[in-house]
Amino acid sequence: MIVAGDPARPEHRAILKRWFVPATHADIDAAIAAFAPTLKRGLL
């Protein structure tokens, strides 16, 4: 929940990218920004 709550931190982005974004995704930043709030809400 901490990682999804602050996806802008480089350490957190690396974790989110590793587990949730395909390596071939065209825009990793947009993908993380789109699903991080949903992931956080689901974890609450």
Sequence and secondary structure as in RCSB ss.txt:
>XXXX:A:sequence
MIVAGDPARPEHRAILKRWFVPATHADIDAAIAAFAPTLKRGLL
>XXXX:A:secstr
 HHHH TTSHHHHHHHHHHHS TT S HHHHHHHHHHHHHHHH 
